[in-house]
Amino acid sequence: LVELAPVAGNKAPNFLTAKLYYKMLSYKFYKDEK
């Protein structure tokens, strides 16, 4: 993620950015435990 410009009073962009970052981290550290 490069840039986030939050809008005052709108929390959706912050939430979406956090969710996307968490998803990217989960893909990076996912280990196939089969």
Sequence and secondary structure as in RCSB ss.txt:
>XXXX:A:sequence
LVELAPVAGNKAPNFLTAKLYYKMLSYKFYKDEK
>XXXX:A:secstr
      BTTB HHHHHHHHHHHHHHHHHH     
